Amino acid sequence: MPPIKMPDSDEAEELAQRREGMRALNQTGLDQLGPCPPHLVETTIEIPLPDGTSSRTIVTRPAKPAPDSKGYPLIVLLYGGGWCGGEPEMMIAPARGFAALLGAVVASPTYKVAPEDPFPAPMQSAWEAVAWLSQPGNLNDGVLLKDDGVSVDLDLGFVIGGASAGANIAAVIAGIAAAAAADNDSELVRGLSPLARPLTGVFASVPAVVAEAMTLPAEYAPQWTSRVDNADGNMPTEAMHQCERRLAPDFNSPWFSPLNLDLDSIKGHHAPRVYTQAGELDCLRDDAVLYDRMLRDKGVAESRINVIKDLGHVGWVTIPMPDAHTDSIKTIWLDGMAWLLGRDWDKSQKLPY
């Protein structure tokens, strides 16, 4: 797979070209994906944010009520793009798969991006969208679901997930939510809307949760080698550095990585299950490995991980990269999400694009 091309500097024109290139690639994927099938419904809503802006959010869900009338679990999927681009359409392919094969309502919100809105704006704007979604009535009592008799039931599952930068944000939100649950007066969430319901699972595909400037515990630091091992992969390490420069984060803040939290303090408060997917040849491989390992070692969550052999920085997304649309990657994603939801799925059914 050829390298993901990134501009050489933070010049506005080059960033605009990168964003336009991503949109064009995504549109090609949408064209291959085709229209929403009749057994599903896709709707775009605007989630109001406290600062007066809104989050354009694509909701993908079954067209008919759940057979048991209990409603559907809710999955929030966050797209990647290096914290400086991307769009929710990038997650339509897996959203359709999760909605159709796992029986779930899937919401893919937008979030603020750098450099226009630097750290921690991407994470905190996504938090506000998730806080809105955590109140079931916001979806159930609106025209989006009510007219069709469809509803979400967060007792059946409330999973946050994403790919790449979206996986970073999902992992961060889960960590911050755990810290807030452990300490009702946590300064980490001061001024932010609370989550009305606890998260039940985290789905992290090729997450970025470690950086050179972070202080890792001594027993884990030597295990983080993939930035060197896979420096020239399909997402080069220098491209990752460029994304970090645009974001301009505090690398040791829990708003950059959940691994910056006191993990002992959030035991019993974190989403109980965490699924992580990585590529063996990805420069972020060891981010995923350490995220899984540290949460498990500290007893924060029950965790599972797939490190896929001969795969780079790839997850199941709409963008038409061949490795992003193999039956293997789709099955791995569906298995991971099914485990988070405590559900089985019919593997005899045809997999969507």
N, C-alpha and C positions, 0 to 999 in steps of 0.2 A: 504494500500500500504506500503511495507517495506521501511525503510529509505534508502535514497541515500547514498551509502557507500563512505566515503572519507578517505584518508590516515591520519595517526596520526601526521605526521610531513611533513616538506618540503623536505625531502630527495629525491634526484633525482630518485632513484630506485622506491620509492613509487609513485611518481608523474607519472613516466613512466607507472607503472602498472595501475594507474587510467585512464590515457589516453588510454591505450590499451583496458581496460575494456569498456570505452565509445565507442571506435571504434567497438569493437565486438558487443555491444548492437545495435549500429547503423546499422551494417551490417545485423544483424538479422531482423531489421526493414525494411531494403532495400529488403531483400529476400522476406518478406511478401508483401511489396509494389509491387514488380514485375517490369518488364521493362516499359519504357516510353510508354504510349498508342499512337496509330497512329495519333490521333488528336493533339498531342503535340510534341514538339521537345526539347530535352535537349542537351546543348552544354557546354563544359568546355573551358573557355578562361583564359588567363593570363593578368590581368590588371597591366600595368607597374606603379611602384611607384617611387617617386622622389629619394629615396635612392638607387636605382638600383635593389631592390628586386621586387617581383610581388605578386599580390593577385590572387590565384586560385579561379575562380568564376564560379559557375554553373548558366547558364541562361536557364530558362524554359519558353517556350512561345508557343502560338498557331502555328500550322503548316501552316495555311493559313492566307493571309492578312485579315485585318478587313473588314467586309462587306461594311462599309461606306468609305473605303479607307483613313480614317483619322489617322490610326495607333492605337496603344495601349498605355494605361498608363504604367508607369514603377513603379514597387515595388521593393525596396531593402530590403531583409530579412537577418537579422544577427542572427546566432546561439548562443546558450548559452554554458556554460562550465566553469563558475566561473572565467572568464578572463584568464584561464590557460589551456584550452583544447577546444575540440569541432572541428567540421568540417562542411562545408556547406551542406553535405549530410543530416545533421540533419533537414534541412528545405525543403527537396524535397517533403515530403508529403503535407504540406500546399501550397508549390509553385505550385504543380500540380493542387491543388484545385483552387487556385486563377487564374491560367492561363486558366483553362478549364471553370470554372463557372462564373468568373468575366471578362474574356477577357483582360488579362494583360500579360505583359512581366515581369518576376520575376528574379532578379539577386541576388544570394547569395554568397557574397565574403568572402574570408578568411581575417583574421586580425592577427596581431602579438599578442602573448600571453605571460603572465608572468609564471615563474619568469625570463625566458631568456630575455624577453623584458618587463620590468615593466612599471608601470604608467608613462606617459600617452600613451605609445606606442599602446596598443590595440585600444584606442579611436582614436588616430591620424592616425594610419595606415588605420583604417576603413574610417575615414574622407577622406583620399586621394583616396580610392577606390570609394567612393560616388562622390567625385569631378570629377573623370574621367567619371563616369556614368552620371553625370549631363550635359555633353556635348552630345546631342543626336547623333551627327555625329559619335562619337566613336563606337556606335552600328549600326546606320543606314547605314553608308558608308562602313562597313566592310562585309566580307563574311558571318558573323554570320546571318545577317538578309537580306542583299541586294539581295542575290541570290533567295530568296523565296518571295520577294516583301513585306516582313513584316517590319514594322517600329514602333518605339516608338514615341509618341507625348506627351511631358511633359505638354502641355497645358491641356491634359485630366487627368493628375494626376501624381504626383511624390511623392510617399509615402515611408518613411523609417520606418522599423519595425524590431521586433525581439522578442526573448524569453529569459527571465532571464538576463544573462550578455549581451546578444545581445539586449535586450530591454533597458538595461542601456545605451549601446553605442548609440542606435538609439535616445533615449531621449536626451543624451548629445549632439549629433551632431545637432539635431534640435535646441537645446538651443544655442549652439555656433553659428550656422548659423544665428539665430535671432540677437544675439549680434553683429555679424559682419555686418549684414544688418543695424543695428541701428547706428553703428559706423564704418565707413570705415577704420579707423586707429586702430581698436581694437587689443590690444596686444595678445589677445587670439588666433588669427589666423596668427600672424606674422610668416613668413617662410613657411606657408602652402598654398597649392593650393586653389584658390577660388572655391566656388560652382557657376557654370555658370547659373543655374536656381534655383529658390526658391522651397523649399519643400512645398507640399500642404497638407500633413497629416503625422501623427505619429501613429504607431501601437505598443503598449507596452504590451506584455504578461508577467505576473509575474515579473515586473521590480525590480531591486535593485537600489534605488535612495536615500536612507537615510542610515546613519550609526550613531552609538553611539557618535562618535567623531565630528559629524556635529553640527553646531549651527542652530537649527530650530527656527523660530519666536515663541515667547512665546505662542501665541494663538493656535499653531499647535502641539507643543511638547507633551502635555499630550495625544494627540490622537494617538501617535505612540507607541503601546503596543504589537504588534504581535510578536516581537522578544522574548518576555516573554510568551505571551499567547500560542504561537505555537512553543516553543523552541524545542520540541521533535517530530516535524512533519516529513514528508517524506524527507524534507531537514532541518536537525536540525540547530538551530542557531549557534552552534559551527562550523558546516561545512561552514556556511556563513562567520564566523570569519576567518576560515582558508583560504578561497578564498581571503578575504580582505588582510590578511597578505602576501599572495603571490603577490598580485597586488601592495602592498606598495604605496597606493595613498596619495595624499594630500586631505583629506576628505572634506575640505572646498573649493576646487577648482571647478569651473564650468565644468572642464574636468572630474570630478568625478560624479557630479550631476547637472542637470539644476536648481535644487532648490537652488543652491548656487549663481545663478545670481540675479541681481537686476531685479526682474520680471516686475516692473513698466517700466523699460527702454526698454523692448523688446516688449511691446504691439504694435500691428500693424506690427510687423516684423516677428513674429513666424509663423510656419505652422498653418493655420487657424483652423484645426480640429485635435483633439487628442483622440484616442480610447485606453482604458486601460482595461486589463483583469486580474483578480486576483482570488486566491483560498481562501476561508474562513479560511482554516486550514493551510495556508502557513505562514512561519515566515516573508515573505516579503509582506504579505497582506496590511499592513498599508503604506508601501512604495507606492504601487499603489494608495491607497485611498488618500494619501496626495498629490501625483503628480497630480491626477485628481482635487482635491479640490483647491490646491493652484493656478494652472493655471486658473481654472474657477473663483475663487474669485478675482484674480488680473486682469481678463479680457484679459489674454494672448491668450486664444484659446477657441473655442467651444469644450466641452469635453463630452465624454460618458464613463461610466465604468460598467463592469459586475464583481461583486464579487460572485463567484459561490459557492453555499452552499455545504458543506461537501467535498470540493476539496482542495488538498494540492498544492504543487509546481508543477503545471502541465499546459502545453499548448499543442496545436496540433503540434507535432513534429514526426519525423520518428521513433525515439526510441520506441520499442514496449511495453510501459507501457499501461495497459488496459485503464486507465482514459484519456490517450492522444489520443485515437482513438474512442471515443464514438460519436454517431451522434450529441449529444448535444454540445460537445466542438467544433466540426467542424462547426456546424451551427452558434455558437456564434462567432467564428473567421470569417466566411464568412460574417455574418451580420455586424460585426465591420469594416471589410475592405471595404465592399460594401458601408457603410455609408461614409467612408473616401473618396471614389472615386465618390460618388454621383450616384451609380448604383444600379440596382436591379439584382437579380439572380433567376434562375429557381429552386425552391425548390423541384420540382418533379423529378429532375435528381438524379441519384445514386451518393452518396458521395464517393470520393476516400478514400483509406486507411488513 
